[in-house]
Structures are given as C-alpha cells and as structure tokens.
Amino acid sequence: MSDLPNCPECNSEYTYENGTLFVCPECAHEWSRAGSGEAEAERVWRDANGNVLQDGDTVTVIKDLKVRGASSVLKGGTKVKNIRLVEGDHDIDCKIDGFGAMQLKSEFVKKG
C-alpha cells in the first residue's frame, strides 16, 4: 500500500509524486510536500527592529510616511493601537486618529 497522502480536494487515493509536488490524476489538483500531513509554518510578522508582531499590539510609526490621497503625511512617532495582521504587501490593517482606516508595512513600525 502506498504511503502517499490522499488528494485534499477530492480525497482520491491515486495520487502520485511529480518532482516536489503531489498530483491527483482524477481532479488534476497539485500541492507541495510541505503542506501535506505536516503542520505548515505560520507566517511571522516582524517590526523594523525584528520584534514579533501579533494582532492587537500597539506600534509606533518610525518615520514620516506619505499617505496616498491625503494632503498631509503620517508623522513618525504616531502610535497605532490594536493592529490587525493580514497577508499582502501592506501587512498591517489599522485605524489611525485623524486619518481613519489604512494599511501599513511592518517595516515602518516598531512595537511598543
């Protein structure tokens, strides 16, 4: 009996290996070895100093940032409370007093 995992899409037992991928011949789904059976590594967000960020943290903007669509800049030293971490280029969702809802890059903030 094969020790290959069943297809995560259709649960077919007829999967096979193709290089670094598993392939299902029934539904044509392909997936990597890293995602099969092992706990996938969770993404870790870090601030400009390398500290790990979590949802709900308070961060401080480390430099003046131009805000697209606004006539003013977001000043360095601005505290941002209760951040939410998301996938993408701008990986912090937040609300800033005077600016409203916006997204920031984690490389321009420090924890605390």
C-alpha positions, 0 to 999 in steps of 0.5 A, spaced: 500 500 500 502 506 498 504 511 503 502 517 499 497 522 502 490 522 499 488 528 494 485 534 499 480 536 494 477 530 492 480 525 497 482 520 491 487 515 493 491 515 486 495 520 487 502 520 485 509 524 486 511 529 480 518 532 482 516 536 489 509 536 488 503 531 489 498 530 483 491 527 483 490 524 476 482 524 477 481 532 479 488 534 476 489 538 483 497 539 485 500 541 492 507 541 495 510 536 500 510 541 505 503 542 506 501 535 506 500 531 513 505 536 516 503 542 520 505 548 515 509 554 518 505 560 520 507 566 517 511 571 522 510 578 522 516 582 524 517 590 526 523 594 523 527 592 529 525 584 528 520 584 534 514 579 533 508 582 531 501 579 533 494 582 532 492 587 537 499 590 539 500 597 539 506 600 534 509 606 533 510 609 526 518 610 525 518 615 520 514 620 516 510 616 511 506 619 505 499 617 505 496 616 498 490 621 497 491 625 503 494 632 503 498 631 509 503 625 511 503 620 517 508 623 522 513 618 525 512 617 532 504 616 531 502 610 535 497 605 532 493 601 537 490 594 536 493 592 529 490 587 525 495 582 521 493 580 514 497 577 508 499 582 502 504 587 501 501 592 506 501 587 512 498 591 517 490 593 517 489 599 522 485 605 524 489 611 525 486 618 529 485 623 524 486 619 518 481 613 519 482 606 516 489 604 512 494 599 511 501 599 513 508 595 512 511 592 518 517 595 516 515 602 518 513 600 525 516 598 531 512 595 537 511 598 543 
